[in-house]
């Protein structure tokens, strides 16, 4: 009675052990045996057993080839994606980005953006104002209204840390001119 083998991996292991045992213990010779209800030589029996083992090996070769093909595809997909993107850009340029002809190439048209409701607009505006306040963001006119900070002065120090020469002030740049004194009598 043969042992019960529930899955293909265990059966393959049993077949390989059987084939190895036959090769080791019962080498191929001209002796005839009755096997499976028919008469055959040991060479024919070895060929039959080798065929069983070869069927498992064929599956393993196919699995290795599949894994290799999948790895090759994964490596080439990056280039394929780039080529696909270039083809889409070409088609949109040729037909127009909203053309129904793009559907002939399997491309979907861009869905138009849903306009915001009045409530959503108000919420978005309040959020943007709160963000500007939290970050201290000012526009150009708001910054000008604050006035210019005083320009820094340059002090040249000697080795002992004493001021050497006079402090040099940076000349005032262009800006709002100070009002001129009115001329007397005029």
Secondary structure by P-SEA (a helix, b strand, c coil): cccccccaaaaaaaaaaaaaaaaccccccccccccccccccaaaaaaaaaaaaaaaaaaaaaaaaaaaaaaaaaaaaaaaaaaaaaaaaaaaaaccccccccccccccccccbbbbcaaaaaaaaaaaaaaaaaaccccaaaaaaaccccbbbbbbbccccccccccccccccccccccccccccc
